[in-house]
Amino acid sequence: MVPGLNTELEDVPGLMLHRAENLQDVADDLTPEAGDVSVIAWLDYDAPEGYTDDANLSVVGHSYGSTTTGWAAAHGDGLAVDDLVVAGSPGTTVDHAADLHIDRRRVWAGAAPDDDVANYFPGTVHGDDPTALRFEANQFHVDTSGHGNYWEKDPSGLPSQSLANQAAIITGDYDYFDANPGALDHTSDQAAAGPPRPAPPREPAPYGPPPQR
């Protein structure tokens, strides 16, 4: 059981455990044997304090987390978010940003030139490359290297372009991209305005040793 808004550590004994114990007791009554239901109360994050209707809600998926995020967005009613961001993605299970049940202009993808995962798997079993023009997402510029450095700062403590781009996205500061033309490699509208290009045929995932991280 994971609590929500305004929960503090001091709330665990009185509030969280009370709820967990009640849920466990009632659920245990529905099973054949006593004591065969467990409920875990978990608080290992900073719960937000309050909520406003104008908050910008975003989901950021990295690596295979982007594949999981893409699958969730593409099924059912999708994800109730304003922006969907993927970095170092092997694919989002779909071939087009619009298939993610969100305005394609609010889908953002970035990949480092030497990211083995992003360059190795898209177009195989997980959908098309989300940074490709034909996918019609925004491609944010990435100046970091490798598969895991999309959120790094430079030695002086300044954010990388990749990190700054994502910070602007999740805060809904879209004017940032007008003021910093190099922050995007292409926009969704630029991609959509180009000639339609079919997605590459599906190929099986290549065999051999896993890519170097």
LUMRO-5378 format. One line per 8 residues: number of its first residue (from 1); their letters; for each residue x, y negated, z negated of N, C-alpha, C. Coordinates in Angstrom, 3 decimals. Each point is the difference from the previous one (the first is absolute). Layout:
<pts>
NUM> A> X Y Z X Y Z X Y Z ~ ...
</pts>
This chain:
<pts>
1> MVPGLNTE> 0.858 1.176 0.000 -0.858 -1.176 0.000 0.898 -1.231 0.000 ~ -0.147 -0.836 1.020 0.837 -1.191 0.161 -0.871 -1.232 -0.209 ~ 0.327 -0.850 -0.958 -0.845 -1.163 -0.297 0.226 -1.131 1.002 ~ -0.810 -1.030 -0.120 0.059 -1.096 0.958 0.280 -1.345 -0.620 ~ -0.754 -1.000 0.459 0.256 -1.394 -0.343 0.186 -0.230 -1.492 ~ 1.009 -0.822 -0.299 0.208 -0.521 -1.355 0.393 1.045 -1.037 ~ 0.385 1.193 0.417 0.388 1.027 -0.961 1.440 -0.224 -0.454 ~ 0.213 0.022 -1.286 1.328 -0.151 -0.584 0.364 1.283 -0.741
9> LEDVPGLM> 1.276 0.138 -0.334 0.462 1.214 -0.667 -0.719 0.222 -1.326 ~ -0.307 -1.096 -0.694 -0.677 0.154 -1.293 -1.434 0.520 0.146 ~ -0.527 -0.006 1.218 -1.353 0.514 0.224 -0.037 1.520 0.098 ~ 1.174 0.629 0.126 0.027 1.442 0.243 -0.632 0.798 -1.134 ~ 0.398 -0.188 -1.269 -0.566 0.853 -1.050 -1.510 -0.149 -0.167 ~ -0.489 -1.232 -0.005 -1.411 -0.188 -0.299 -0.914 0.154 1.194 ~ 0.396 -0.524 1.140 -0.899 -0.038 1.152 0.246 1.159 0.957 ~ 1.220 0.134 0.475 0.278 1.024 0.995 -0.189 1.406 -0.541
17> LHRAENLQ> 0.545 0.259 -1.191 -0.127 1.343 -0.552 -1.446 0.312 -0.347 ~ -0.746 -0.999 -0.453 -1.422 0.199 -0.288 -0.741 0.438 1.259 ~ 0.260 -0.675 1.106 -0.664 0.353 1.262 0.435 1.389 0.470 ~ 1.302 0.265 -0.101 0.519 1.291 0.453 -0.554 1.148 -0.829 ~ -0.078 -0.216 -1.307 -0.518 1.054 -0.874 -1.475 0.264 0.282 ~ -0.789 -1.048 0.203 -1.417 0.191 0.317 -0.175 0.759 1.313 ~ 0.807 -0.376 1.012 -0.097 0.681 1.290 0.412 1.461 -0.130 ~ 1.033 0.241 -0.753 0.447 1.374 -0.204 -1.064 0.827 -0.720
25> DVADDLTP> -0.602 -0.559 -1.058 -1.002 0.736 -0.772 -1.188 0.400 0.869 ~ -0.513 -0.942 0.753 -1.191 0.276 0.817 0.331 0.959 1.127 ~ 1.158 -0.181 0.641 0.399 0.904 1.070 0.253 1.400 -0.530 ~ 0.551 0.086 -1.191 0.302 1.305 -0.596 -1.273 0.785 -0.272 ~ -1.085 -0.714 -0.298 -1.280 0.674 -0.238 -0.556 0.649 1.263 ~ 0.517 -0.436 1.171 -0.510 0.536 1.264 0.779 1.207 0.502 ~ 1.045 0.373 -0.706 0.843 1.112 0.438 -0.233 1.223 -0.870 ~ 0.357 1.174 0.517 -0.298 1.240 -0.748 0.714 0.098 -1.338
33> EAGDVSVI> 1.209 -0.522 -0.093 0.771 0.155 -1.216 0.325 -1.343 -0.606 ~ 0.011 -0.038 -1.311 0.340 -1.244 -0.696 1.494 -0.277 0.127 ~ 0.307 -1.254 0.160 1.395 -0.397 0.022 0.716 0.204 1.315 ~ -0.752 0.235 1.107 0.691 0.214 1.271 -0.080 -1.223 0.918 ~ -0.324 -1.168 -0.548 0.004 -1.253 0.758 0.988 -0.961 -0.648 ~ 0.830 -0.593 0.803 0.924 -1.016 -0.521 -0.229 -1.301 0.754 ~ 0.127 -1.097 -0.695 -0.096 -1.333 0.582 1.235 -0.775 -0.436 ~ 0.691 -0.573 0.950 1.219 -0.760 -0.285 -0.289 -1.486 0.131
41> AWLDYDAP> 0.291 -0.748 -1.038 -0.092 -1.468 0.046 1.373 -0.533 0.369 ~ 0.069 -0.782 1.087 1.298 -0.445 0.551 0.004 -1.513 0.156 ~ 1.009 -0.627 -0.559 0.196 -1.440 0.179 1.494 -0.256 0.160 ~ 0.447 -0.017 1.241 1.417 -0.254 0.273 0.111 -1.033 1.117 ~ -0.857 -1.021 -0.087 0.059 -1.102 0.955 -0.539 -1.242 -0.678 ~ 0.266 -1.142 0.581 -0.509 -1.257 -0.541 -1.384 -0.256 0.586 ~ -1.015 0.248 -0.788 -1.370 -0.200 0.484 -0.245 -1.485 0.256 ~ -0.689 -0.325 1.084 -0.248 -1.421 0.294 -0.910 -0.634 -1.031
49> EGYTDDAN> 0.188 -1.292 -0.175 -0.823 -0.759 -0.943 -1.029 -0.805 0.790 ~ -1.195 0.524 0.004 -1.078 -0.687 0.704 0.039 0.270 1.489 ~ -1.040 -0.464 0.685 -0.119 0.220 1.437 -0.837 -1.129 0.582 ~ 0.407 -0.449 1.170 -0.776 -1.035 0.688 -0.422 0.513 1.362 ~ -1.135 -0.464 0.472 -0.520 0.474 1.276 0.893 -0.396 1.168 ~ 0.815 -1.051 -0.172 0.835 -0.444 1.108 1.401 0.604 -0.041 ~ 0.197 1.008 -0.831 1.303 0.660 -0.041 0.250 0.732 1.313 ~ 1.257 -0.011 0.442 0.369 0.721 1.209 0.438 1.407 -0.392
57> LSVVGHSY> -0.688 0.992 0.508 0.285 1.385 -0.343 0.755 0.653 1.155 ~ 1.132 0.593 -0.317 0.840 0.617 1.020 0.426 1.378 -0.462 ~ 0.295 0.858 0.970 0.630 1.281 -0.298 1.265 0.080 0.843 ~ 1.088 0.440 -0.641 1.287 0.120 0.671 0.423 1.467 -0.050 ~ 0.216 0.590 1.163 0.405 1.397 0.066 1.392 0.140 0.583 ~ 0.852 0.746 -0.675 1.369 0.223 0.471 0.190 1.463 0.351 ~ 0.679 0.240 1.117 0.350 1.349 0.401 -1.273 0.859 0.092 ~ 0.000 1.170 -0.631 -1.199 0.832 0.059 -1.142 -0.566 -0.830
65> GSTTTGWA> 0.311 -0.978 -0.850 -1.086 -0.729 -0.659 -0.827 -0.766 1.004 ~ 0.619 -0.437 1.108 -0.753 -0.697 1.048 -0.899 0.974 0.753 ~ 0.446 1.245 0.121 -0.832 1.017 0.655 -1.236 0.291 -0.849 ~ 0.211 0.129 -1.312 -1.120 0.208 -0.913 -0.941 -1.202 0.011 ~ 0.575 -1.201 -0.019 -0.806 -1.220 0.055 -0.788 -0.057 1.296 ~ 0.651 0.321 1.107 -0.685 -0.024 1.289 -1.146 0.987 0.065 ~ 0.235 1.193 -0.527 -1.075 1.005 0.007 -1.196 -0.501 -0.806 ~ 0.280 -0.552 -1.174 -1.091 -0.504 -0.848 -0.748 -1.133 0.691
73> AAHGDGLA> 0.735 -0.880 0.685 -0.642 -1.129 0.679 -0.839 0.460 1.182 ~ 0.427 1.062 0.654 -0.668 0.449 1.223 -1.230 0.856 -0.275 ~ -0.196 0.431 -1.223 -1.107 0.903 -0.314 -1.028 -0.677 -0.890 ~ -1.201 0.519 0.061 -1.086 -0.542 -0.805 -0.240 -1.460 0.322 ~ -0.126 -0.799 -1.041 -0.193 -1.440 0.167 1.314 -0.766 0.010 ~ 1.117 0.711 0.021 1.290 -0.666 0.010 0.369 -0.529 -1.370 ~ 0.941 -0.921 -0.025 0.473 -0.606 -1.241 -0.526 -1.420 -0.105 ~ -0.515 -0.358 -1.146 -0.565 -1.340 -0.193 1.117 -0.991 -0.303
81> VDDLVVAG> 0.836 -0.260 1.012 1.124 -0.904 -0.172 -0.011 -1.048 1.108 ~ 0.712 -1.095 -0.264 0.127 -1.053 0.995 1.136 0.270 0.979 ~ 1.069 0.600 -0.498 1.174 0.248 0.831 0.546 1.393 -0.264 ~ 0.476 0.618 1.067 0.618 1.313 -0.098 1.407 -0.121 0.570 ~ 0.996 0.353 -0.815 1.403 -0.164 0.367 0.675 1.362 -0.024 ~ 0.768 0.308 1.047 0.777 1.236 0.002 1.444 -0.335 0.333 ~ 0.922 0.701 -0.642 1.426 -0.207 0.227 0.682 1.351 0.097 ~ 0.879 0.138 0.975 0.699 1.266 0.176 -0.951 1.153 0.219
89> SPGTTVDH> -1.010 -0.215 0.827 -1.088 0.973 0.116 0.283 1.078 1.046 ~ -0.243 1.261 -0.344 0.052 1.066 0.996 -1.285 0.103 0.808 ~ -0.970 -0.884 -0.294 -1.299 0.003 0.666 -1.113 -0.103 -1.015 ~ -1.116 -0.559 0.433 -1.136 -0.221 -0.899 -1.179 0.924 0.312 ~ 0.234 1.032 0.771 -0.980 1.016 0.433 -0.901 -0.488 1.121 ~ 0.150 -1.249 0.454 -0.830 -0.525 1.082 0.909 -0.615 1.065 ~ -0.613 -0.341 1.145 0.767 -0.551 1.119 -0.239 -1.485 0.209 ~ -0.871 -0.591 -0.807 -0.343 -1.408 0.213 -0.378 -0.627 -1.334
97> AADLHIDR> 0.429 -1.255 -0.189 -0.281 -0.687 -1.264 -1.491 -0.072 -0.294 ~ -0.814 -0.146 1.030 -1.445 -0.118 -0.204 -0.602 1.279 -0.571 ~ 0.698 1.129 0.133 -0.509 1.262 -0.536 0.122 0.083 -1.518 ~ 0.610 -1.017 -0.610 0.202 0.002 -1.445 -1.130 -0.708 -0.746 ~ -1.102 -0.289 0.704 -1.182 -0.621 -0.620 0.325 -1.345 -0.641 ~ 0.840 -0.757 0.666 0.371 -1.325 -0.478 0.323 -0.825 1.232 ~ -0.214 -1.299 -0.076 0.365 -0.888 1.095 1.467 0.245 0.375 ~ 0.264 0.305 1.261 1.376 0.298 0.418 0.953 -1.148 -0.313
105> RRVWAGAA> -0.530 -1.224 -0.092 0.852 -1.158 -0.321 0.407 -0.024 -1.465 ~ -0.516 0.950 -0.767 0.385 0.122 -1.406 0.735 1.310 -0.266 ~ 0.511 0.577 1.076 0.851 1.182 -0.122 1.423 -0.432 0.349 ~ 0.949 0.348 -0.857 1.386 -0.465 0.129 0.935 1.185 -0.110 ~ 0.993 0.056 0.893 0.933 1.122 -0.009 1.415 -0.522 0.211 ~ 0.940 0.622 -0.683 1.405 -0.350 0.161 0.866 1.237 -0.100 ~ 1.112 -0.008 0.733 0.929 1.128 -0.041 1.411 -0.507 0.260 ~ 0.932 0.445 -0.814 1.400 -0.344 0.224 0.510 0.731 1.238
113> PDDDVANY> 0.881 -0.634 0.759 0.495 0.643 1.221 0.673 1.349 -0.250 ~ 0.590 0.167 -1.187 0.694 1.253 -0.291 -0.756 0.870 -0.998 ~ -1.307 -0.206 -0.108 -0.824 0.830 -0.888 -0.277 1.324 0.700 ~ 0.606 1.066 -0.487 -0.136 1.290 0.667 -1.423 0.531 -0.018 ~ -0.734 -0.269 -1.067 -1.371 0.499 -0.083 -0.895 -0.738 0.996 ~ 0.092 -1.325 0.022 -0.842 -0.787 0.898 0.343 0.238 1.468 ~ 1.242 0.352 0.284 0.415 0.224 1.381 -0.049 1.462 0.419 ~ -0.284 0.865 -0.937 0.117 1.448 0.230 -1.356 0.660 0.199
121> FPGTVHGD> -1.001 -0.437 -0.772 -1.259 0.728 -0.039 -1.175 -0.605 0.774 ~ -0.142 -1.341 0.119 -1.187 -0.518 0.697 -0.155 0.603 1.389 ~ -1.264 0.301 0.343 -0.265 0.620 1.285 0.082 1.506 -0.033 ~ 0.269 0.577 -1.180 0.042 1.452 -0.093 -1.331 0.504 -0.564 ~ -0.105 0.090 -1.303 -1.226 0.564 -0.587 -0.763 -0.992 -0.853 ~ 0.521 -1.208 -0.179 -0.614 -0.931 -0.943 -0.597 -1.234 0.674 ~ -0.244 0.060 1.289 -0.542 -1.169 0.692 1.104 -0.827 0.633 ~ -0.423 -1.020 0.730 0.945 -0.810 0.757 0.821 -0.910 -0.922
129> DPTALRFE> 1.049 -0.563 0.570 0.887 -0.908 -0.722 -0.758 -1.285 -0.335 ~ -0.197 -0.324 -1.274 -0.780 -1.202 -0.335 0.707 -1.302 0.359 ~ 1.308 0.048 0.307 0.686 -1.217 0.428 -0.053 -0.186 1.518 ~ -0.524 0.975 0.722 -0.067 -0.103 1.459 -1.048 -1.035 0.414 ~ 0.235 -0.683 1.107 -0.977 -0.976 0.498 -1.361 0.641 0.216 ~ -0.022 1.201 0.551 -1.276 0.643 0.318 -0.828 0.297 -1.257 ~ 0.634 0.032 -1.184 -0.737 0.229 -1.242 -0.802 -1.240 -0.394 ~ 0.467 -1.170 0.445 -0.690 -1.289 -0.186 -0.077 -0.460 -1.454
137> ANQFHVDT> 0.996 0.359 -0.788 0.146 -0.587 -1.334 0.997 -1.153 0.088 ~ 0.072 -0.800 -1.045 1.081 -0.971 -0.102 1.281 0.747 -0.363 ~ 1.100 -0.345 0.633 1.277 0.577 -0.399 0.815 -1.065 -0.710 ~ 0.191 0.184 -1.308 0.800 -0.972 -0.733 1.482 0.337 0.157 ~ 0.800 -1.046 0.007 1.430 0.187 0.242 0.667 0.624 -1.220 ~ 0.872 0.947 0.261 0.750 0.681 -1.053 1.487 -0.262 0.222 ~ 0.638 -0.539 -1.006 1.433 -0.288 0.085 0.814 0.893 -0.926 ~ -0.651 0.970 -0.614 0.706 0.944 -0.869 0.357 1.239 0.809
145> SGHGNYWE> 0.769 0.887 -0.612 0.410 1.213 0.682 -0.438 1.216 -0.798 ~ -0.090 1.128 0.706 -0.339 1.243 -0.672 -1.487 0.155 -0.259 ~ -0.325 1.069 -0.712 -1.400 0.360 -0.212 -0.601 -0.577 -1.271 ~ 0.834 -0.413 -0.954 -0.561 -0.375 -1.295 0.290 -1.406 -0.456 ~ 0.426 -0.891 0.900 0.451 -1.324 -0.432 -0.929 -1.143 0.411 ~ -1.237 0.296 0.267 -0.927 -1.026 0.500 -0.350 -1.056 -1.046 ~ 0.317 0.272 -1.252 -0.384 -0.923 -1.073 1.221 -0.503 -0.773 ~ 1.140 -0.074 0.680 1.238 -0.405 -0.651 0.254 -1.507 0.134
153> KDPSGLPS> 0.763 -0.518 -0.943 0.504 -1.366 0.067 1.468 0.042 0.413 ~ 0.503 -1.141 0.484 1.412 -0.044 0.371 0.851 -0.211 -1.260 ~ 1.320 0.067 0.118 0.848 -0.114 -1.198 -0.195 -1.292 -0.784 ~ -0.474 -1.046 0.664 -0.215 -1.265 -0.708 -1.356 -0.065 -0.683 ~ -0.817 1.055 0.194 -1.319 0.034 -0.626 -1.122 -0.490 0.874 ~ 0.321 -0.411 1.234 -1.053 -0.445 0.916 -0.680 1.202 0.626 ~ -1.305 -0.101 0.240 -0.700 1.148 0.594 0.431 0.224 1.442 ~ 0.054 1.252 0.390 0.194 0.309 1.409 -1.201 -0.512 0.788
161> QSLANQAA> 0.154 -0.114 1.309 -1.137 -0.409 0.837 -1.141 0.993 -0.137 ~ 0.345 1.286 -0.053 -1.020 1.037 -0.153 -0.801 -0.207 -1.275 ~ 0.694 -0.261 -1.106 -0.669 -0.199 -1.286 -0.842 -1.267 0.014 ~ 0.551 -1.089 0.540 -0.744 -1.262 0.057 -1.243 0.133 0.866 ~ 0.113 0.713 1.106 -1.154 0.205 0.871 -1.130 0.707 -0.739 ~ 0.349 1.055 -0.721 -1.035 0.768 -0.692 -0.605 -0.794 -1.155 ~ 0.821 -0.831 -0.640 -0.539 -0.846 -1.066 -1.036 -0.967 0.557 ~ 0.270 -0.557 1.172 -0.964 -0.911 0.625 -1.291 0.730 0.356
169> IITGDYDY> 0.129 1.227 0.478 -1.187 0.772 0.396 -0.891 0.286 -1.194 ~ 0.582 0.519 -1.077 -0.851 0.439 -1.114 -0.589 -1.172 -0.774 ~ 0.546 -1.201 0.192 -0.600 -1.179 -0.630 -0.928 -0.745 0.951 ~ -0.178 0.523 1.210 -0.891 -0.637 0.964 0.542 -1.296 0.563 ~ 1.313 -0.185 -0.044 0.616 -1.229 0.504 0.358 0.177 1.472 ~ -1.025 0.040 0.839 0.228 0.239 1.420 0.645 -1.204 0.687 ~ -0.128 -1.194 -0.578 0.661 -1.179 0.562 1.519 0.157 -0.029 ~ 0.481 0.847 -0.888 1.439 0.249 -0.083 0.549 0.431 1.354
177> FDANPGAL> -0.769 0.793 0.723 0.487 0.528 1.268 -0.006 -1.061 1.097 ~ -0.897 -0.987 -0.112 0.048 -1.125 0.932 1.225 -0.866 -0.265 ~ 0.350 -0.127 -1.279 1.143 -0.834 -0.367 1.336 0.714 0.194 ~ -0.034 1.316 0.137 1.219 0.795 0.172 -0.179 0.927 1.199 ~ 0.187 -0.535 1.218 -0.288 0.793 1.202 0.762 1.318 0.072 ~ 1.208 0.051 -0.542 0.772 1.233 0.054 -0.455 1.066 -0.965 ~ -1.002 -0.307 -0.816 -0.457 0.970 -0.995 -0.786 1.151 0.625 ~ -0.533 -0.208 1.196 -0.731 1.050 0.702 0.697 0.315 1.315
185> DHTSDQAA> 0.166 1.279 0.290 0.528 0.406 1.299 -1.091 -0.073 1.064 ~ -1.222 0.302 -0.382 -1.151 -0.281 0.852 -1.255 -0.012 -0.865 ~ -0.995 -0.748 0.453 -1.273 -0.042 -0.704 -0.953 1.014 0.614 ~ -1.046 0.289 -0.740 -1.019 0.901 0.515 -0.627 -0.553 1.283 ~ -0.256 -1.301 0.023 -0.615 -0.597 1.188 0.949 0.034 1.196 ~ 1.293 -0.206 -0.222 0.960 0.111 1.093 0.010 1.420 0.552 ~ -0.059 0.975 -0.893 -0.006 1.388 0.438 -1.265 0.318 0.794 ~ -1.141 -0.495 -0.483 -1.265 0.290 0.666 -0.101 -0.685 1.356
193> AGPPRPAP> 0.713 -1.130 0.173 -0.076 -0.742 1.261 0.811 0.646 1.106 ~ 0.897 0.910 -0.360 0.829 0.644 1.005 -0.772 1.064 0.754 ~ 0.600 0.538 1.064 -0.668 1.062 0.762 -0.183 1.236 -0.856 ~ -1.145 0.653 0.097 -0.219 1.203 -0.812 0.998 1.086 0.380 ~ 0.523 0.642 -1.011 0.939 1.086 0.235 -0.440 1.203 -0.809 ~ -0.133 1.138 0.635 -0.460 1.180 -0.745 1.021 0.429 -1.021 ~ -0.513 0.609 -1.057 0.905 0.550 -1.015 0.771 1.157 0.608 ~ 1.203 0.240 -0.468 0.769 1.126 0.530 -0.676 1.312 -0.346
201> PREPAPYG> 0.201 1.020 0.836 -0.597 1.304 -0.323 0.568 0.535 -1.296 ~ -0.843 0.719 -0.728 0.440 0.588 -1.255 1.057 1.071 0.247 ~ 1.024 -0.063 -0.778 1.050 1.012 0.040 0.110 0.599 -1.390 ~ 0.377 1.274 -0.081 0.216 0.568 -1.339 1.150 -0.694 -0.688 ~ -0.049 -0.043 -1.306 1.093 -0.595 -0.752 1.283 0.735 0.336 ~ 1.075 -0.720 0.256 1.243 0.662 0.409 0.549 0.889 -1.112 ~ 0.568 1.102 0.438 0.612 0.903 -0.958 1.424 -0.448 -0.289 ~ 0.616 0.634 -0.961 1.369 -0.356 -0.334 0.077 -0.584 -1.375
209> PPPQR> 1.153 -0.454 -0.398 0.172 -0.533 -1.352 -0.784 -1.294 -0.173 ~ -0.443 -0.301 -1.207 -0.731 -1.238 -0.221 0.905 -1.186 0.266 ~ -0.589 -1.153 0.377 0.822 -1.168 0.261 0.723 -0.464 -1.247 ~ 1.136 -0.633 0.180 0.750 -0.537 -1.124 -0.720 -1.220 -0.559 ~ -0.130 -0.077 -1.312 -0.658 -1.124 -0.645 0.997 -1.133 -0.196
</pts>
